[in-house]
Amino acid sequence: MKQRLWFSLCVLCVLCGESSFVRANPPTASYIFPAGGQRGTTVPVRVGGLFLHDKCMFDIAGPGVKASPELVRDKRLWFEGPVLPLPDSQRQEDYPADMRGSVRLDANAILGPVRGRVFTAQGGAGGLVFVVGDLPEVIEHEVEGAPVPKPLKLPVTANGRIFPHEDIDLWEFDGEPGKTVTAYVHAQSLNSLLVPQLDILDTKGNVVAEQMLHPCVGTDGSVKFTPKVAGKYHVRITDARTLGGQAYVYRLTITTADVPAFHFPIKVKADGLKDVTDAKDVQQVPVALNGRIEKSGVVNEWKLDLKKGNRYILDLTARRAESPLCAVIAVTDATGKDVAKGESTEVADPAVIAVTPTADGIHTVRVSEKYRGRGGPNFVYRLAVTAAATEGTTAEPGFRLTLASEVFTVPRSGSFKVKVTAERSGGFAGPIVVRVTDLPKGVTAVPVLIPKNQPAADITLTAAADAAIATHPLKIEGVGIAGIRTRLLGTAVVPGTKFLPESSDVRFTVGFPTPFKIIDQYVMTSAPRGEIYRRKYKVDRAGFEGVIEIQLADKQARHLQGVTGPVMTLKAGETDFDYPAYLPPWMELGRTCRACVMATAKVKDPVDGREHTVSFSSVEQNQQMIVVVTPGRLDMSIDRTSLRAEPGTELRLPIRVHRGKNLTGAAKVEVVLPEHWKGVTAAPIVIAADADVGELVLKFAKECGPFNAPLLVRATVETKETPVTAEAKVELVR
């Protein structure tokens, strides 16, 4: 009965124009790790994202590639890393949950990248990129602390992450004298947040090769190195901005095979043009002029035989083919008069140039670099020169429709606008009628018009109150009107990138609305670090009476600065709760903590009776735990913050605790070891309420380490309200 009431309220609110009940947390896909695998293998993967809950649907499309249809929640792997200074600690932060699945690659799977997506009852998300490779692959075993070199046998592709921020990864290989090694990375091509910085070191830490200023074609960063002596060398990779996180994934390939830094002539799809590289002869149109600006100040001159009244099109490719050339094109007629000019922007090649000669004759085309001091053998270009239709005839018109995403979410009882962009060609400037075909029951879209000479329009998808919660193909078609009897057809696609091909496989999900929300008034207070702070909240259930789980949200208003919290349960009908957040003892004093919580529940669908997991999350101030951090009530001092660990021995570490005036009770002192350490033990001790000193005993087995991260000493005094903690770090060396 209550579920029916909630459903009726949703419908009523939509009819009245009130959208408060049409809210959801559609998922976000943050990363897939590893971001690829060798064909002929099955790859276990972790997919990170926001609002994926305990499970979600998973899709990777590609010839010979099959993903597990479902991802399930896995233990979140988290490294805190160095304390973030202001203002970095104030930036908005996401904390993707880890989901577990697999990708099977057939032995004959087509090499290259494929697209991946996730779906929940509240929407869908794309942006995942998975690469089918042909080399052996290794996956980084992530541990906290200083980098530990990981040995590799070449050729190989290594999958890693720069996590946490300021992280550095080292990959070790054996170098042979005179044999060139190329290391190249894909990161931004995978939609990773990583801006890679590569170099090669010897075992003493000396840099022997630096990242190339212009990466090898088809890569996001590369370095080449020819050893003079045999030995072990390290490829070092980090983020160029010293950032890092869960989504900073990469694929690093290290090989002795020849990896070209560039292609000359530039490789393009076959277009029927004659390619020339010699500028001595006069060229007849159509033709493709292939050149390069080999050093600063060089100007290439090409001669073209052009005819009066004809219209010629000049289209230069450089940046589109990953050439660093920022080109300037100048065209002069037989008398030396300037007739056309174009130049690159910072990120794009020059716009297409049109030339219509006023007399027959030899025209000169000059190509140069826009900026002084730039040039090199890789500053290549291809200038396609074609003859357009002559005056009085009609060039073949056309258009191409593109979308900004491969996945869209339409809320039930709501609507969503999809922007459709038209790329016109052949002189076509007419209107385009855009429509959606093959829509499921309960979803509608009224055709829209992209007016004459206009580039885009929004088409609105609307889901009725009884639309099924499901994912469907989205096929958007356009009909262009080029004349009384001419109709042009086109289907919308997602454009490709330098790494990904374009795709016509577009989906949309009808999203289930979340009935409840967390409400409260703005509260700002202070609290001591090293303790639990509790914030009062209220849930507006809007007719939903089921169980609701509360936890820290996947999306935060700011970096959490180590704040943690439990998953707590509100019983059926409960609306008020206190959420306990632990403020770690190392938080910087005077910082403002702004933690956000999330409510999740399983809600029965009033349309078909299925159960859907939904959530509410907000970074608005009223839903934040806003706390100014003050000094803790417990402190701890250790005389020795660096110790030598000898295998088979033990060390005694004196500890002193300092209790605040209003803190009493015994202090438990324990050692927290990094999970990847072996061979180190330390029994906890208790410092009595009337004492303040104690001694920890550290024991080292014959096989112990690696000591690449500090051990943590934690003291805890239990009170009725909260445990009160203090922490100190100790470095161990061998």
Residue pairs with C-beta under 8 A, 6 or more apart in sequence:
2 543
2 544
2 545
3 543
3 544
3 603
3 604
3 606
4 606
5 543
6 515
6 542
6 543
6 544
6 606
7 465
7 606
7 607
9 21
9 542
9 543
10 21
10 22
10 413
10 465
10 513
10 515
11 413
11 465
13 19
13 20
13 21
13 22
13 413
14 21
14 22
14 413
14 414
14 465
19 414
21 413
21 513
21 515
21 542
22 411
22 412
22 413
22 414
22 513
23 411
23 513
23 514
23 517
23 616
24 122
24 123
24 409
24 411
24 511
24 512
24 513
24 514
24 614
25 50
25 51
25 122
25 514
25 598
25 614
25 615
25 616
25 617
26 51
26 120
26 122
26 123
26 124
26 125
26 409
26 509
26 511
27 49
27 50
27 51
27 52
27 56
27 118
27 119
27 120
27 122
27 123
27 124
27 125
28 49
28 50
28 51
28 94
28 96
28 125
28 555
29 47
29 48
29 49
29 116
29 117
29 118
29 125
29 126
29 127
29 128
30 48
30 49
30 50
30 94
30 96
30 246
30 247
31 47
31 48
31 96
31 128
31 161
31 192
31 246
31 247
31 249
32 45
32 46
32 47
32 48
32 116
32 128
32 129
32 130
32 249
33 45
33 46
33 47
33 48
33 159
33 161
33 249
34 43
34 45
34 137
34 139
34 159
34 249
34 251
35 129
35 130
35 131
35 159
35 186
35 190
35 192
35 249
35 250
35 251
36 43
36 113
36 130
36 131
36 132
36 133
36 137
36 157
36 159
36 251
37 43
37 103
37 105
37 130
37 131
37 132
37 133
37 137
38 105
38 133
38 134
38 135
38 136
38 137
38 157
39 64
39 105
39 106
39 107
39 108
39 109
39 111
39 132
39 133
39 134
40 105
40 106
40 107
40 109
41 105
41 137
42 102
42 103
42 104
42 105
43 102
43 103
43 104
43 105
43 137
44 100
44 101
44 102
45 100
45 101
45 102
45 103
45 130
46 74
46 77
46 98
46 99
46 100
47 58
47 71
47 98
47 99
47 100
47 101
47 116
47 118
47 128
48 96
48 97
48 98
48 99
48 246
48 247
49 56
49 96
49 97
49 99
49 118
49 125
49 554
50 94
50 96
50 97
50 554
50 555
51 120
51 122
51 554
51 615
51 617
52 71
52 73
52 97
52 99
52 118
52 120
53 73
53 120
53 600
53 613
53 615
54 72
54 73
54 613
55 70
55 71
55 72
55 73
55 99
56 70
56 71
56 99
56 118
56 119
56 120
57 69
57 70
57 71
57 118
57 119
57 120
57 471
58 67
58 68
58 69
58 70
58 71
58 99
58 101
58 116
58 117
58 118
58 119
59 67
59 69
59 116
59 117
59 118
59 119
60 66
60 67
60 103
60 114
60 115
60 116
60 117
60 128
60 130
61 114
61 115
61 503
61 505
62 109
62 110
62 114
62 115
62 130
62 132
63 109
63 110
64 105
64 106
64 108
64 109
64 110
64 132
65 103
65 104
65 105
65 106
65 109
65 114
65 130
65 132
66 103
66 104
66 106
67 101
67 102
67 103
67 104
67 116
68 101
68 102
68 103
70 101
71 99
71 100
71 101
71 118
72 99
72 100
72 101
73 97
73 98
73 99
73 100
74 98
74 99
74 100
75 98
76 95
76 97
76 98
77 98
77 142
77 246
79 142
79 144
79 163
79 164
79 167
80 164
80 562
81 164
81 165
81 166
81 167
81 244
82 164
82 165
82 166
83 89
83 561
83 586
83 588
84 165
84 559
84 561
86 591
88 559
89 558
89 559
89 561
89 588
89 591
90 558
90 559
91 558
91 559
92 555
92 556
92 557
92 558
92 619
93 556
93 558
93 559
93 560
94 247
94 554
94 555
94 556
95 246
95 552
95 553
95 554
95 555
95 556
95 560
96 246
96 247
96 554
97 554
99 118
103 130
105 132
109 132
110 132
111 132
111 133
111 134
112 131
112 132
113 129
113 130
113 131
113 132
113 189
113 190
113 499
113 500
114 129
114 130
114 131
114 132
115 126
115 128
115 129
115 406
115 500
115 503
115 505
116 126
116 128
116 129
116 130
117 124
117 125
117 126
117 128
117 406
117 407
117 507
118 124
118 125
118 128
119 125
119 407
119 471
119 507
119 509
120 613
121 469
121 511
121 512
121 612
121 613
121 614
122 409
122 509
122 511
122 512
122 514
122 612
122 614
122 615
123 409
123 509
123 511
124 407
124 408
124 409
124 471
124 507
124 508
124 509
125 407
126 405
126 406
126 407
127 191
128 191
129 189
129 190
129 191
129 499
129 500
131 186
131 190
131 251
133 157
133 251
135 155
135 156
135 157
135 253
135 255
136 153
136 155
136 156
136 157
137 156
137 157
137 158
137 159
138 150
138 152
138 156
138 157
138 158
138 159
139 158
139 159
139 160
140 150
140 158
140 159
140 160
140 161
140 169
141 150
141 676
142 160
142 161
142 163
143 674
143 675
143 676
143 708
143 709
144 164
144 674
144 676
144 709
145 674
145 708
145 709
145 710
146 168
146 708
146 709
147 167
147 168
147 169
147 170
147 236
147 708
148 170
148 706
148 708
149 170
149 171
149 172
149 234
150 158
150 169
150 170
150 171
150 172
151 172
151 173
152 158
152 171
152 172
152 173
152 254
153 173
154 173
154 174
154 181
154 254
154 255
154 256
155 253
155 254
155 255
155 256
155 257
156 253
156 254
156 255
157 251
157 252
157 253
158 171
158 251
158 252
158 253
158 254
159 249
159 250
159 251
159 252
160 169
160 171
160 237
160 249
160 250
160 252
161 167
161 244
161 246
161 248
161 249
161 250
162 168
162 169
162 194
162 237
162 238
162 239
162 243
162 244
162 245
162 248
162 250
163 244
163 245
163 246
163 248
164 244
164 245
165 239
165 242
165 243
165 244
165 245
166 238
166 242
166 244
167 238
167 239
167 244
167 248
168 236
168 237
168 238
169 236
169 237
169 238
170 201
170 234
170 235
170 236
171 234
171 235
171 237
171 252
171 254
172 232
172 233
172 234
173 181
173 232
173 233
173 234
173 235
173 254
174 230
174 231
174 232
174 233
175 181
175 225
175 227
175 230
175 231
175 232
175 233
176 227
176 230
176 256
177 227
177 228
177 229
177 230
178 226
178 227
179 226
179 227
179 256
180 224
180 225
180 226
180 256
181 200
181 224
181 225
181 226
181 227
181 233
181 254
181 255
181 256
182 216
182 222
182 223
182 224
182 254
182 255
182 256
182 257
182 259
183 198
183 200
183 222
183 223
183 225
183 235
183 252
183 253
183 254
184 215
184 216
184 219
184 220
184 221
184 222
184 223
184 252
184 253
184 259
185 196
185 198
185 219
185 220
185 221
185 222
185 237
185 250
185 251
185 252
185 253
186 219
186 220
186 250
186 251
186 253
186 499
187 194
187 195
187 196
187 220
187 221
187 248
187 249
187 250
187 251
188 194
188 195
188 196
188 220
189 219
189 220
189 497
189 498
189 499
189 500
190 249
190 250
190 251
190 499
192 247
192 248
192 249
192 250
193 243
193 245
193 247
193 248
194 239
194 244
194 248
194 249
194 250
195 239
195 240
195 241
195 243
196 220
196 221
196 237
196 238
196 239
196 240
196 250
197 211
197 221
197 237
197 238
197 239
197 240
198 211
198 221
198 222
198 223
198 235
198 236
198 237
198 252
199 207
199 209
199 210
199 211
199 223
199 235
199 236
200 207
200 208
200 209
200 223
200 225
200 233
200 234
200 235
200 236
201 207
201 208
201 233
201 234
201 236
202 208
202 231
202 233
202 234
203 231
203 232
203 233
203 234
208 225
208 227
208 233
209 223
209 224
209 225
210 223
211 221
211 222
211 223
212 221
212 222
212 223
212 224
212 261
214 261
214 262
214 324
214 376
214 378
215 221
215 222
215 322
216 222
216 259
216 260
216 261
216 262
217 260
217 261
217 262
217 263
217 321
217 322
218 322
218 498
218 499
222 259
222 261
223 235
224 259
224 261
225 233
227 233
235 252
235 254
237 250
237 252
238 244
239 248
261 378
262 322
262 323
262 377
262 378
262 380
263 321
263 380
264 290
264 292
264 377
264 380
265 275
265 277
265 290
265 380
265 382
266 290
266 317
266 318
266 321
266 323
266 380
266 381
266 382
267 321
268 317
268 321
268 382
271 288
271 384
272 286
273 286
273 287
273 288
273 384
273 386
274 286
274 287
274 288
275 288
275 290
275 382
276 283
276 287
276 288
276 289
276 290
277 290
277 291
279 289
279 291
279 300
279 301
279 302
279 303
281 303
282 303
282 304
282 305
282 362
283 289
283 302
283 303
283 304
283 305
283 385
284 304
284 305
285 304
285 305
285 306
285 312
285 385
285 386
285 387
286 384
286 385
286 386
286 387
287 304
287 384
287 385
288 382
288 383
288 384
288 385
289 302
289 365
289 367
289 382
289 383
289 384
289 385
290 380
290 381
290 382
290 383
291 300
291 302
291 367
291 380
291 381
291 383
292 300
292 325
292 377
292 378
292 379
292 380
292 381
293 300
293 325
293 367
293 368
293 369
293 374
293 375
293 376
293 379
293 381
294 375
294 376
294 377
294 379
295 375
295 376
296 369
296 372
296 373
296 374
296 375
297 372
297 375
298 368
298 369
298 375
299 366
299 367
299 368
300 366
300 367
300 368
301 364
301 365
301 366
302 364
302 365
302 366
302 367
302 383
303 362
303 363
303 364
303 365
304 312
304 362
304 363
304 364
304 365
304 385
305 361
305 362
305 363
306 312
306 355
306 357
306 360
306 361
306 362
306 363
307 357
307 360
308 357
308 358
308 359
308 360
309 356
309 357
309 390
309 391
310 356
310 357
310 387
310 388
310 390
311 354
311 355
311 356
311 387
311 388
311 389
311 390
311 391
312 354
312 355
312 356
312 357
312 385
312 386
312 387
312 388
313 352
313 353
313 354
313 384
313 385
313 386
313 387
313 388
314 329
314 331
314 340
314 342
314 352
314 353
314 354
314 355
314 365
314 383
314 384
314 385
315 352
315 353
315 383
315 384
315 386
316 327
316 329
316 342
316 349
316 350
316 367
316 381
316 382
316 383
316 384
317 349
317 381
317 382
317 383
317 384
318 325
318 326
318 327
318 344
318 349
318 379
318 380
318 381
318 382
319 325
319 326
319 344
319 347
319 348
319 349
320 349
321 380
321 382
322 498
323 378
323 379
323 380
323 381
324 374
324 376
324 378
324 379
325 344
325 369
325 379
325 380
325 381
326 343
326 344
326 346
326 369
326 370
326 371
326 374
327 343
327 344
327 349
327 350
327 367
327 368
327 369
327 370
327 381
328 341
328 342
328 343
328 344
328 350
328 366
328 367
328 368
328 369
328 370
329 340
329 341
329 342
329 343
329 350
329 353
329 365
329 366
329 367
329 383
330 338
330 340
330 341
330 365
330 366
330 368
331 338
331 339
331 340
331 341
331 353
331 355
331 363
331 364
331 365
331 366
332 338
332 339
332 363
332 364
332 366
333 339
333 357
333 358
333 359
333 361
333 363
334 359
334 361
334 362
334 363
339 355
339 357
339 363
340 353
340 354
340 355
341 353
342 350
342 351
342 353
343 350
343 370
344 350
344 370
354 388
355 363
357 363
365 383
365 385
367 381
367 383
369 375
369 379
388 395
389 395
394 427
395 426
395 427
396 426
397 424
397 425
397 426
397 427
397 428
397 430
397 480
397 482
397 486
397 488
398 424
398 425
398 426
398 428
398 480
398 488
398 490
399 422
399 423
399 424
399 425
399 428
399 432
399 478
399 480
399 488
399 490
400 422
400 423
400 425
400 490
400 493
401 420
401 421
401 422
401 423
401 432
401 434
401 476
401 477
401 478
401 490
401 491
401 492
401 493
402 420
402 421
402 423
402 492
402 493
402 494
402 495
403 418
403 419
403 420
403 421
403 476
403 492
403 493
403 494
403 506
404 419
404 421
404 494
405 494
405 506
406 494
406 503
406 505
406 506
406 507
407 506
407 507
407 508
407 509
408 416
408 418
408 461
408 474
408 506
408 507
408 508
408 509
409 416
409 508
409 509
409 511
410 416
410 443
410 461
410 462
410 463
410 508
410 509
410 510
410 511
411 463
411 510
411 511
411 513
412 463
412 464
412 465
412 467
412 469
412 510
412 511
412 512
412 513
413 463
413 464
413 465
413 513
414 462
414 463
414 513
415 460
415 461
415 462
415 463
416 460
416 461
416 508
417 458
417 459
417 460
417 461
418 458
418 459
418 460
418 461
418 474
418 476
419 456
419 457
419 458
420 434
420 448
420 450
420 456
420 457
420 458
420 459
420 476
420 478
420 492
421 455
421 456
422 432
422 450
422 454
422 455
422 456
422 478
428 480
428 482
428 488
429 452
429 453
430 452
430 480
430 481
430 482
430 483
431 449
431 450
431 451
431 452
431 480
431 481
432 449
432 450
432 478
432 479
432 480
432 481
432 490
433 447
433 448
433 449
433 450
433 478
433 479
433 480
433 481
434 447
434 448
434 449
434 450
434 457
434 459
434 476
434 477
434 478
434 492
435 445
435 447
435 448
435 459
435 476
435 477
435 478
435 479
436 445
436 459
436 461
436 474
436 475
436 476
436 477
437 475
437 476
437 477
438 473
438 475
439 445
439 461
439 472
440 467
440 468
440 470
440 472
440 510
441 467
441 468
442 463
442 464
442 466
442 467
442 468
442 510
443 461
443 462
443 463
443 464
443 467
443 472
443 510
444 461
444 462
444 464
445 459
445 460
445 461
445 462
446 459
446 460
447 459
448 457
448 458
448 459
448 460
449 457
450 456
450 457
450 478
451 457
459 476
461 508
463 510
466 607
467 510
468 510
468 607
468 608
469 510
469 511
469 512
469 605
469 607
469 610
469 612
470 509
470 510
471 507
471 508
471 509
471 510
472 507
472 508
472 509
472 510
473 505
473 506
473 507
474 506
474 507
474 508
475 491
475 492
475 506
476 491
476 492
476 506
477 489
477 490
477 491
477 492
478 488
478 489
478 490
478 491
478 492
479 487
479 488
479 489
480 487
480 488
480 489
480 490
481 487
481 488
482 488
491 504
492 504
492 506
493 502
493 503
493 504
493 506
494 502
494 503
494 504
494 506
495 502
496 502
496 503
512 603
512 605
512 612
512 614
513 614
514 603
514 614
514 615
514 616
515 541
515 542
515 543
515 544
515 603
515 614
516 539
516 540
516 541
516 542
516 544
516 548
516 599
516 601
516 616
517 539
517 540
517 542
517 599
517 616
517 618
518 537
518 538
518 539
518 540
518 597
518 599
518 616
518 618
518 623
519 537
519 538
519 539
519 540
519 622
519 623
520 536
520 537
520 538
520 622
520 623
521 622
522 621
522 622
522 626
523 535
523 536
523 626
524 626
524 627
524 628
525 626
525 627
525 628
526 627
526 628
526 629
526 630
527 533
527 583
527 627
527 628
527 629
527 630
528 583
528 629
528 630
528 631
528 632
528 633
529 583
529 584
529 585
529 586
529 587
529 589
529 629
529 630
529 631
529 632
530 583
530 584
530 585
530 632
530 633
530 634
530 724
530 725
530 726
530 727
531 582
531 583
531 632
531 633
531 722
531 723
531 724
531 725
532 580
532 581
532 582
532 583
532 721
532 722
532 723
533 580
533 581
533 582
533 583
533 625
533 627
534 578
534 579
534 580
534 581
535 578
535 579
535 581
535 625
536 576
536 577
536 578
537 550
537 576
537 577
537 578
537 579
537 597
537 623
538 575
538 576
538 577
539 548
539 570
539 574
539 575
539 576
539 577
539 599
540 575
541 573
541 575
544 601
544 603
545 572
545 573
546 572
546 601
546 602
546 603
547 569
547 570
547 571
547 572
547 601
547 602
548 569
548 570
548 574
548 599
548 600
548 601
549 567
549 568
549 569
549 570
549 599
549 600
549 601
550 567
550 568
550 569
550 570
550 577
550 579
550 597
550 598
550 599
550 600
551 565
551 566
551 567
551 568
551 597
551 598
551 600
552 560
552 563
552 564
552 565
552 581
552 595
552 596
552 597
552 598
553 596
553 597
553 598
553 617
553 619
554 598
554 617
555 596
555 617
555 619
556 594
556 595
556 596
556 619
557 594
557 596
557 619
557 624
558 593
558 594
560 593
560 595
561 584
561 587
561 588
561 591
561 593
562 584
562 586
562 587
563 581
563 582
563 583
563 584
563 587
563 593
563 595
564 581
564 582
564 584
565 579
565 580
565 581
565 582
565 595
565 597
566 580
568 577
568 579
568 580
570 577
579 597
579 625
580 722
581 593
581 595
581 625
583 593
583 627
583 629
584 725
584 727
585 632
585 634
585 725
585 726
585 727
586 727
587 593
587 629
588 629
589 629
589 630
589 631
590 628
590 629
591 628
591 629
592 626
592 627
592 628
592 629
593 625
593 626
593 627
593 628
593 629
594 624
594 625
594 626
595 624
595 625
595 627
596 617
596 618
596 619
596 623
596 624
596 625
597 617
597 623
597 625
598 615
598 616
598 617
599 615
599 616
599 617
600 613
600 614
600 615
601 613
601 614
601 615
602 611
602 612
602 613
602 614
603 611
603 612
603 613
603 614
604 610
604 611
605 611
605 612
632 660
632 724
632 725
632 726
633 659
633 660
633 662
633 663
633 724
634 657
634 658
634 659
634 660
634 663
634 667
634 715
634 717
634 724
634 725
634 726
635 657
635 658
635 726
636 655
636 656
636 657
636 658
636 669
636 713
636 715
636 726
636 727
636 728
637 655
637 656
637 658
637 728
638 653
638 654
638 655
638 656
638 713
638 728
638 730
639 654
640 653
640 654
640 730
641 728
641 729
641 730
641 731
642 730
642 731
642 732
642 733
643 651
643 653
643 698
643 730
643 731
643 732
643 733
644 732
644 733
644 734
645 651
645 680
645 698
645 700
645 704
645 705
645 707
645 732
645 733
645 734
646 700
646 734
647 679
647 700
647 701
647 702
647 703
647 704
647 734
648 700
648 701
648 702
649 699
649 700
650 697
650 698
650 699
650 700
651 697
651 698
651 700
652 695
652 696
652 697
652 698
653 695
653 696
653 697
653 698
653 713
653 730
654 693
654 694
654 695
655 669
655 685
655 687
655 693
655 694
655 695
655 696
655 713
655 715
656 692
656 693
657 667
657 669
657 687
657 692
657 693
657 694
657 715
657 717
657 726
658 692
659 667
659 692
659 717
663 717
663 719
663 724
664 689
664 717
665 689
665 717
665 718
665 719
666 686
666 687
666 688
666 689
666 717
667 686
667 687
667 694
667 715
667 716
667 717
668 684
668 685
668 686
668 687
668 715
668 716
668 717
668 718
669 684
669 685
669 686
669 687
669 694
669 696
669 713
669 714
669 715
669 716
670 682
670 684
670 685
670 713
670 714
670 716
671 682
671 684
671 696
671 698
671 711
671 712
671 713
671 714
672 711
672 712
672 713
672 714
673 680
673 682
673 711
673 712
674 709
674 711
676 706
677 704
677 705
677 706
677 707
677 709
677 711
678 701
678 703
678 704
678 705
679 700
679 701
679 702
679 703
679 704
679 705
680 698
680 699
680 700
680 701
680 704
680 711
680 732
681 698
681 699
681 701
682 696
682 697
682 698
682 699
683 697
685 694
685 695
685 696
686 694
687 693
687 694
687 715
696 713
705 734
707 731
707 732
707 733
707 734
710 729
710 730
710 731
710 732
711 729
711 730
711 732
712 727
712 728
712 729
713 727
713 728
713 729
713 730
714 725
714 726
714 727
715 725
715 726
715 727
716 723
716 724
716 725
717 723
717 724
717 725
718 724
